[in-house]
Amino acid sequence: MWTEEENQLKRSFTFKDFSEAFAFMTRVAFLAEAQQHHPNWSNVYNRVDIVLTTHDAGNVVTEKDRKLAKAIDQLLG
């Protein structure tokens, strides 16, 4: 579940292993590029942490963030 705090949408995802986590990040990368809205994220082994905020709106959560978060959730079925 996404949480909104400090003007950011945040969510952590856990996968079976690094390969699944990396595959997920690849799919997210294509979504982000298509929407021209790129996440701040990190990956350690099977965990991916994503933070969304709109930099050109003053680092606050906007509809662009909510749209990308929804698209990311849809990747997981």
DOSE-678792 format. One line per 5 residues: their letters; for each residue y, z, x of N, C-alpha, C. Coordinates in steps of 0.05 Angstrom, whole numbers, plus 5000, padded with zeros to 4 digits. Atoms other than C-alpha are relative to their C-alpha. Last residue first. Layout:
<torgus>
A) Y,Z,X,Y,Z,X,Y,Z,X ~ ...;
</torgus>
This chain:
<torgus>
GLLQD) 5015,5004,5025,4845,4781,4957,5006,5020,4981 ~ 5022,4981,5000,4867,4803,5026,4984,4999,4974 ~ 5019,5009,4980,4912,4743,5036,4974,5017,4999 ~ 5017,5020,5012,4946,4761,4971,4980,4989,5019 ~ 5020,4987,5016,4973,4824,5003,4980,4980,4988;
IAKAL) 5019,4988,4981,5008,4782,5056,4978,5014,4984 ~ 5017,5022,4990,5040,4739,5001,4979,5011,5020 ~ 5017,5008,5022,5066,4802,4966,4981,4978,5010 ~ 5020,4978,5004,5094,4830,5031,4980,4992,4979 ~ 5019,5003,4978,5128,4762,5045,4978,5022,4997;
KRDKE) 5016,5025,5004,5161,4762,4976,4979,4997,5022 ~ 5018,4996,5022,5183,4835,4982,4982,4976,4996 ~ 5020,4982,4991,5214,4822,5050,4978,5005,4979 ~ 5016,5014,4980,5252,4761,5027,4977,5017,5010 ~ 5021,5015,5014,5274,4800,4965,4983,4984,5019;
TVVNG) 4990,5020,5020,5312,4846,5011,4976,4987,4986 ~ 5021,5013,5014,5298,4909,5052,5012,4982,4979 ~ 5008,4986,5025,5354,4926,5099,4978,4984,4987 ~ 5024,4983,4996,5368,4907,5171,4995,5018,4976 ~ 4992,4974,4991,5440,4882,5160,4977,5019,5003;
ADHTT) 4987,4986,5022,5425,4822,5116,5008,5028,5008 ~ 4974,5013,5006,5411,4777,5176,5014,5012,4976 ~ 4981,4996,4979,5357,4826,5200,5028,4988,4993 ~ 4985,5025,4998,5318,4828,5136,5023,5004,5019 ~ 4971,4994,5005,5266,4883,5143,5014,4973,5004;
LVIDV) 4983,5022,5010,5190,4881,5145,5028,5011,4994 ~ 4975,4990,5009,5145,4926,5187,5017,4976,4992 ~ 4979,5019,5006,5072,4909,5198,5024,5014,4988 ~ 4977,4986,5013,5019,4951,5232,5022,4979,4996 ~ 4975,5016,5000,4953,4916,5248,5021,5016,4984;
RNYVN) 4978,4991,5017,4891,4957,5266,5025,4982,5004 ~ 5005,5010,5028,4824,4932,5292,5023,5007,4981 ~ 5028,5004,5008,4840,4935,5367,4998,4990,4972 ~ 5017,4987,4981,4913,4953,5372,4972,4999,4989 ~ 5029,5001,5003,4961,4905,5338,4987,5016,5022;
SWNPH) 5015,4993,4976,5036,4910,5328,4970,4999,4993 ~ 5027,4990,5003,5085,4880,5280,4987,5008,5026 ~ 5004,4984,4976,5157,4862,5266,4972,5011,4997 ~ 5004,4971,4999,5152,4809,5214,5003,5012,5028 ~ 5020,4991,4981,5181,4739,5211,4999,5030,5002;
HQQAE) 4994,4971,5001,5217,4706,5153,4978,5014,5016 ~ 4978,4996,4981,5222,4630,5155,5009,5029,5000 ~ 4978,4986,5014,5178,4629,5092,5025,5004,5018 ~ 4994,5016,5024,5130,4577,5121,5024,5012,4985 ~ 4987,5024,4991,5133,4612,5189,5008,4983,4976;
ALFAV) 4974,4993,4990,5117,4679,5158,5016,4975,5008 ~ 4983,4992,5022,5059,4652,5119,5029,5005,5008 ~ 4995,5025,5015,5030,4617,5180,5017,5005,4975 ~ 4981,5016,4985,5038,4680,5221,5007,4974,4986 ~ 4973,4990,5006,5005,4721,5167,5021,4984,5015;
RTMFA) 4993,5009,5027,4943,4677,5173,5028,5010,4992 ~ 4996,5029,5000,4942,4686,5248,5008,4990,4973 ~ 4974,5005,4989,4951,4761,5241,5007,4970,5001 ~ 4980,4992,5020,4891,4764,5195,5028,4994,5010 ~ 5001,5021,5020,4849,4726,5246,5020,5005,4978;
FAESF) 4985,5022,4989,4872,4776,5299,5000,4976,4981 ~ 4972,4993,5000,4850,4835,5257,5017,4976,5010 ~ 4991,5001,5028,4783,4803,5242,5030,5006,4999 ~ 5000,5028,5009,4772,4788,5316,5010,4998,4972 ~ 4977,5014,4990,4793,4859,5336,5001,4971,4990;
DKFTF) 4998,5002,4971,4741,4892,5293,5025,4985,5008 ~ 5025,4993,4987,4722,4913,5223,5002,5001,5030 ~ 5021,5020,5003,4793,4913,5198,4975,5009,5015 ~ 5022,4995,4982,4849,4963,5186,4977,4981,4994 ~ 5024,5013,5008,4917,4946,5157,4978,5006,5020;
SRKLQ) 5020,5002,4979,4980,4987,5163,4975,4988,4987 ~ 5028,4998,5008,5040,4977,5118,4982,4997,5024 ~ 5020,4995,4979,5115,4985,5123,4972,5001,4988 ~ 5026,4999,5013,5175,4959,5084,4979,5002,5021 ~ 5022,5017,4991,5239,4978,5120,4976,5003,4981;
NEEET) 4993,5029,5003,5307,5006,5102,4979,4981,5011 ~ 4981,5007,4979,5289,5076,5130,5007,4970,4999 ~ 4986,4978,4988,5229,5080,5084,5018,4990,5022 ~ 4973,5007,4992,5193,5033,5036,5014,5026,5010 ~ 4981,4978,5005,5118,5040,5033,5028,4991,5009;
WM) 4974,5001,4985,5070,4983,5025,5016,5025,4993 ~ 4976,5000,5017,5000,5000,5000,5025,5000,5018;
</torgus>
